[in-house]
Amino acid sequence: MNSIQPGSDDLIYVDYSDLLAKILHCLRGKKVFKISDDNNRLRINIDSIAAQVANQQIENPLSVSATSAKAATVNFSPGFRENFPSQIQQIRDCLKQILESALGDSTLIEQFVGNLVTDLQNFKGDKPSLDFTYPFLPHQGLQKQRLTFKSENAANKELLKVHKLTITVQNTRDFNRQLQQGLEHYINEQFSSASAGEKEDIEYILEDLETETNSDFYRLRDIVNQETLGKLKKQAQINYLEFLHENINISASAAYAEGAIYLQDLIRRLKLIEEYINDTTKADGDYLVNYAGTSVNYRDLFSRGEAFEILPIIPKIEGYLGETKDENRGEIQFIFGLKLKFDGKVQAYGGKNVFEYHLNLLNPDSKEHQAGIADAKKETFARKVLKIAFLYYFLFASRNNPEKDDYNPNAELEYDPIAGFEKNVIQILKGSDEAAKQQLFRNIYKYFQKFKVQRKINHLKGLLRNTIKRKTSFPMREYPLHISVKKSILEDNKSNIFNNNTFFKPVLRGNPKEVLKYISIGEAKAQTNSLCTLPAKITISDIHFFATDDRETFAMEYDLTGIRALPILFAPLKDKKCQEIYNQHFIQRKLILFPYSLESNKLESHQAFVYRFTFCLLAYISLRVLLEKQKMLFIPIFRLHLNNKQDDAPIEKFIVSLSCVLSHLLNEKHRSNAQGIDIRDLQSKGRFKVPNVLSSLYSVLPKKFTFANASDSPQLDKLAIVIISSRESDRKWVSSQKISNLMGEIMGVRRQDNAVRVQLLKTFSDNYDNQQMFTYPSVVIEEVAKLYKMGFKHFLYIAKAPYSSTLHMTQTEDDDGLFFMSRDVIKALKAEHKDIKIYPMFFDKYYAVKLPEKLDSSSLYIQDTIELTNLVNDPSKQSVVFFNLFNGIQVPGEQKNYNGVIYYATLLNIYQGILDDEDIRKGLIFNGSLKNDILQYLTLFHFSRYQKAKDIHLKLDPYENLIGEESVGKLSLFNHMRGKSEFNSLAFLTQVNKVLNAEERKG
């Protein structure tokens, strides 16, 4: 079944005909495959082919539409769609012929590959070694411990606490009426002296605005609906600092008292920014500044929700715990976790802390500033510099040096940053003298050194750390607010109103972000300049976690029975050190080798796309040719690197991406994982790095768990865990229509001989337009049907929590916002399987403060549903949090103040007529043996994914390979030949995979 509808006018066509033809042309006659003299290693030389194709004249696959596409990958043009299968088959046939020629007439591909395969037991050794050798030791004494929200007895240690943010918006259903009344009041006020004819025209304009759904009236409503939550979260950052300030014990010491003043000053200055950008006496043009040919409007920039993100100390709203709706009252609540950013290290830039890093960018004498201004993307850099100049001046400008004998911290509260900014900064930034601007930046940089701003930040950081780690309960605090649309969004020019047939300014019909300056969030009080107002409130509360005596102990071991391995190695062998390591460690190992050249780092952007596209395609098809007739193998993909994540090494980053994409695709029929190691410091750090790297590489292998106490062993025979995610592959910048690559994986958990076996069953991927993906994702439906035939009746169906950023002013019953959990999808999964049990589950991560008490166990959980209402309590009972897992491991850097928590929630009263809510209640909510078994299996899945070689704990986020910044979907993206469009290599190779599968079925 074709999952993408033929080309849409709202998407950009792609046509790779010329590129595929050039690849085939360069491929013919080349010796791509080189076999070692002992027949134990196969070298696949596609790096040189990719480099050759990159130097050809290639027609742009996007043609003249390159700038319109945000992403463009698989929306094939009609002509190319027809020819695509034959072009892929020709490349496959060519590679197969080249391989057969290299092997000679006497050896079949199947025989040759069979010789490269090694029983995984042969990789077993006493200690880990770079050559894939690993001890595969069992792990005894693994433990999980139950937590509780209430202290059950005085001996219970308090281990963790969470600060929870609840944002409530009221009267959301009343917005249209309020806006209508506001407009009527404005008309009566503004046009009281208008002629009868003008008044009649005004009535017509108002009627059109209220009846036409694409009018400015509804455009404004949609912007308020979509953009307001970001501004509320920005307000919550200030409120959280106020909440902490109220709970500082300033009498504890002089240092606490001084730190409290710095915190008070931080709050004061953040509020002054809001006051400055909302000054009604200033016109928009008063905020327009420029640098290096790039203009920025400070009013626009600092009206946005992310305005404060580059500050060294600022609250971060992380962890979406859910939302609750009261339809009758038009009230919606959003619940989040809170944490603090503590001026941590920016690892990508030599470990500088946040303040130092941003000051360095501001400094025109720094290498980073000079490189940024010279870069092709200097517009982005110049905007960042202007943002730093404003924000850091407002927050840190001072006349007081804390190291002077007569220093009085209270003097910080007397400094007026608005007056200083108006006098010393903005006039220069509004002008055209670039040298004066650079001198201004230089002066700010020196000025902050002179007045020891970093010392003040460090002092504040210490105070806040001590404050959040206090065991004392902080009282809940509510901050009533008003969300107001300012009258200044309305036209005051009568002729413009009549000419444009609207009362609203043209800004409303442009970028929604530029409308944010007309939406204000302020304390709940009478507003004189507002067109309409919605009440809201921010609530911050304090939740504590206590240890209990409930513990379970178990053991974990690898299950290597019958597993055959075919290792793959990616290595930059032109490097002398790399060649030495290859000769030392891998020359005796049977493997497939993909050499690559770091010289490709020098390619122009259009050449880099062609190189990556060619390498991806040929690597994948080569592996498919080799594996065509092989039964299931374990394929570890290992990479040797000469750089790390922080270095500017685009080709190595591409090899990381490619290995993850290949691993995901190979897992459809085999088992695979990818991992790399920086070989530059192996002599000094190898004994620490190699065990962990190999443990991570082998983390995908099946594991068996046995319980110290037989009564803890689950009784459920089988459980399938289906995890699903997506990443867009085709979309215009200004359109909501898109094609996405749906990807997922399936874990199988089985009870066998008093043990529990956890293994990856397979991965899958396919491409869909949005409508089909969220109604009938056929690839998932087919996989569930196959598992059902294998005897699986219980399915955990898991996706990341569907974060909503709207106020639901426009939501209808049909628009449930559940995406992969929609009624249509669940109905299709259920199909005709009467006895199947599907448990829809969302997850997300939030952060808890680790209190000073030592953790006895670093794997902690809460599964009492009634207790978990402390986190989210949905009066409608549609969303129920039923499980929290904690990882108590100390994390380096800024994160060491917090421990991650993963939470799981399910849905009730949603799937009437499809799923029986009673099944969900028994499996996930009500205490009982079925819930215990399911959550036990889910916990073991977390343990099975842990990637370190020793001190095994549960893996907090076992979904990171599918969801998040390090996921295969994210890694699969790279830039097209021209412009900013993204190419999704996994989506493209998914289409290639379909062609090859169809060809193999024919064969």
Beta strands, then each sheet from edge to edge (+ up, - down):
strand 1: 33-35
strand 2: 41-44
strand 3: 69-71
strand 4: 118-119
strand 5: 139-148
strand 6: 158-169
strand 7: 288-291
strand 8: 294-297
strand 9: 313-326
strand 10: 331-342
strand 11: 345-346
strand 12: 352-353
strand 13: 477-486
strand 14: 519-523
strand 15: 530-558
strand 16: 564-565
strand 17: 568-571
strand 18: 591-595
strand 19: 634-641
strand 20: 671-678
strand 21: 703-707
strand 22: 718-732
strand 23: 738-752
strand 24: 755-769
strand 25: 794-800
strand 26: 837-850
strand 27: 859-862
strand 28: 879-887
strand 29: 898-907
strand 30: 973-975
strand 31: 982-984
sheet 1: 1+ 2- 18- 17- 19- 20-
sheet 2: 3+ 22- 23+ 24- 21+ 15- 5+ 27+ 28- 29+ 26- 6+ 10- 9+
sheet 3: 3+ 22- 25-
sheet 4: 3+ 22- 23+ 24- 21+ 15- 13+ 14-
sheet 5: 4+ 16-
sheet 6: 7+ 8-
sheet 7: 11+ 12-
sheet 8: 30+ 31-
end
